[in-house]
């Protein structure tokens, strides 16, 4: 199940409130809050977007983008198909008093641990985290950590390869994510994005084997301009147009790396330059990164644009309206 885990963890979303540091309560009864959270997860499993939105606090909902809700439902459905909702005794609970929305509130932070079985013998745990107060959701995430644990960068850094050996025939999963940025265009899906994903049979249907094979060949023979280790991407300074390609391969050494990704800024928002916008960014194994100067690699840039500006609407990831 490890490969499936990558799919819905990479785009996990957080809808959370702007709050002060919470005072922890040592005595509480979350019976009603747990039932409410289970109701929310059931709604997610059914794909009922409007019902889920009705459970989210109005101030939180105003800040949430529509595509965030869509992605949460997609990721939640993936999780709930792979594992059953855990017993109440396994739920990690913490109650905190916050000052938010100009008043004092008590937030029940509930982390439901879902165990994903692996045929390789190394099971994974993913948490469906739901923060509840007065029968409203104030925080919701699907992530590999429960509430209260910070994101920890992996200590291990996979060494850089001297040369890549990417192959179209070795793809067993992919995801193309496009953000139109500050300007709407004919390629985005009406929400400013599009996403296409699936297995090898799905990518074959996109008819981009020629472009991807050429792209991989260029990467396999390119002169790398710089390498480093970087776990999280830099936050956007503006609202740029970009393309983000993710792959899992079944050939060595990439089948041990988790994912291989390609990230490229197509166009920046005026007067808001993005970090590393002069580079094509390659990465595998969470944080092993390779930087290619786009001015030195016009053929790669052209292929990325050709892959980006295609009509994939027949295969868009489903949205719930």
N, C-alpha and C positions, 0 to 999 in steps of 0.2 A: 504493500500500500504506500510505500515511500514516494513513488512517483506521483501518485494522485495527491499526496500531501502537498507537494510543491505547487500543484495547480492552484489550489484555493488559498494557500498561505501567501503567495507572492503578491496578491492584490488585496490583502485584508484591509478592511476599513475601520476607522474609529469615528463614532459619532459621540462626542463627549461635551460636557458643559465647561464653561469657563468658571472655575471655582477656586476658592481659597483652600489652603491645606486643611484636611479634615481631622477632627478630633475623634479618635477611635472609641467606640463604646464596647464595654466588656460584657454587657448583659443585653440580650435581644432575642426575639422570636420572629423568625422569617417565614413562618408557615405560609401565610398569604402571599408573600413576595415570591416564594418558590413556585407556587401554583401559577401566579401571574407570569413568571418567566417561562414556565413550561408552555403556557398558552401562547406566548410570543413565539417560541420555537416551533410549535405546531403550525402556527400561521405561516412562518417562514417555510416550513416543509411543504405547505400547500401552495406556496407562491402567491399569496394574497397580499399584494403590495399596499393597497389602500387600507386594509385591516391592520397591517403592521404600522403604517404611518399614523393611524388613529391611536396607537399605544405609545407613541413617542411624544415627549414633552414638546409643546408648541414652540418654545424658544429654541430647542435643539433642532426641531424640524426645519425652522427657518434657515438655519446655517448649513443644513445637509443638502448636498447636491442630489438630484434625482438619480444620477448614475451610481452614486454611492449606495442608495437603497437597492438598486437593481443588483449590484455586485454582492451586497450582503445576502440577498435572497439566493442568488446563484451559489455562493460559497456555502451558505447554510444548508441548502438542499443537498449539495455534494456531501457535506459532513454527515447529515442525518440519514443519507442512504448507506453510508459506510459503517455506521455504529449506532447503537441504541442510546437513548437518553439515560444517563447514569442514575443509580439509586440515590436517594436523598442523602444517605450517609456519606457519600463520596463528594458531595458539593462543598467547595471551599467558600466559607462565608465570612464577611467582615462588614460591620456597620459603622458608619462614620457620620458625624455631624458636620455639615458644611454651611457656609454662608454663600448663597447663590440666589440669583433672581431677586435680590434685595430682601431676602429673608433667610431664616435658619431652617435647614431641611435635614432630615435623616435619610441617608442613602444606604440601601442594602446592596452590597457588592457580592454578586453570586457568580461563581466560576464552576461551570459544569465540565468535568474532564471526560472527553471521549477517547477511548482507546481504539487505535487503528491497528488491526492485526497485520502482521507481515509474514509472508511465507519464508522469508529469510531468517525469521526468529527474533528480529529486533523491532518490537512494537513501538508505536509512536503515540503520544498523547497530545490532543488539540483541545483547547478550552473555548467553550462558548460562554463568553462573559457578558452578563447583563446587570446593569445597575438600575435599581428600582426605588422609586419614592412616590408615595401617594398614588399607586396604580398608574404610574407613568414611567417609561424608559428614559433614563437620563444618560446612560452610557451603554454601548453595545459593541462588542468586538468578537471576532473569531481569530484566535491567535494561539501560538505555541506556549504562551505563558498565562497564568491566571492574573487577576487583578492584584496590584501591589508589587509585581515583579517588573523591574525595568528591563528594557531590551538590552541583552548582553551580547556583545560582539564575540563570535567564535574565536577561540585562541589560536586554533590551527589555521595556517595559511598554506594552501596548496601551492607548490612552486610553479613558476611560470614555465611554459613550454618553450623550447627553442623554435619549434615550428608546429603549426596547426595541421590537422588532418581531417577537416570537416567534410562530410559526405552527405549528399541529399538522400541517398538510398538508406543511410543509417538513422534517419529521423524516425522516432517513434511517438513523439508528441511535439506540438508547437503551439505558439500563441502570437498573433500579430495584434499589437495595440497601437492605435493611431490617435493622436490628439491634434485637433485642428487649431487649437490655440485661440488667439484673440480675433481671428477672422473666420467666419463661417465659409464653407465651400461645399461643393457637390459631393465630396467623398464622405464627410462625417454623417452620422446617423440621425441628425436632428438634435442631438444632445451635446454635440461638439467632439464626439469620439466615434470610433468603431473598434470592434474587437472580433477576431476570428480565431478559433482554436479547435484542436482535435488531434486525432491520431494520424498515422501515415496515410490512411485511405482518404481522410478529409483533406489533407494538404494536396494530395494528388488531384482532387477535384478543382482546386483553385487555378490550375494551369500556370503555375509559376516555377515549374521545375527548371526551365532554362535559365531564368533569372537567378534562382537560388544556387544552382550548380555553378554558374559563373561567379556569383558572389563568393561562394565558399572557395573556389579555386583561387580567386584573387587574395582572399584572406590567408589561405594556405601558403602563399608565396610572397606575401607582403613583407616589407621591412618595417618592423615595429618602431615607432618613434619614442615611446616611453612606456614603462611598466610601473605599477605600484600595487598596493593593497588597499582596497576601499570597500567597506561593508555596505553602508547606506549611501544612496545617491544624494548629491547636493540638492537642496530645495530650490525650486524654480524662483528666479527673481521676478519674472513677469509671467505672461501667459503664452509660452512659445508653441509653435507647431513642431511636432516631433513624431518619430516612429520608434517603436520598441519591439524588437523581435526576440522571442525566447524559444529555445529548443532543448529537447532531451534526445540524446543519441544512444544507440545500443552498441556502438563500437568503442574500443579502447582508444584513449583513456577516458573519453567523455562519459561513458556509462558509470564511472565512479565519481563524476564531478557534480551530479545533480542536474544543473542547467548550464547552458551556454547562452549568453545574451548579447545582443547588438543594440546600442542606443545611439540615436543620431538626432541632433537638433536641425530641423529643416529651415525654420525661419524664427527669428527672435522677435519679441514684441519691441517696437521702437523705443530706444533709450533705456532698455532693460536687458543688458547683456547677460547671458547665462554662463555659469562656470563651465569651462571646458567645451564651449560651443564651437571652438575651432577644431575639435577632435571627433572622430568616430570612436565610440567607447565599446570595447569588447570585455566580457567578464565571464568567468566560470568559478565554481566552487565557492560561492557566496561573496568572495572578496578579491580573487586574483584577477587583476585588471590589466588590459593592454590598451594603449592610446595610439590612434592613427591620425595624423594630421590630414584634415580633409583636403587641403590644398595640394598635398602630395598624392592623393588617391581619388582623382576625379571619376575614375571608372566605378569605384565602389560607391561613391556618392550618387552617380547616375543610376546604378542598379537599385540602390535603396529607394530612390524616388520612383523608379518604375514599379517596384514592389508595392510602394505606398499608394500610388495613384492608380489603383485598380478598383473595379466595381465588384466588391465581395458581398454586396447586400443580401444575396441569396443565402449566405452562410453566416451572417452576423450572429453573435451570441444573443440569445433570446432576452428581451426585456419584458417586464411586467408593467402594463399601463393601467 
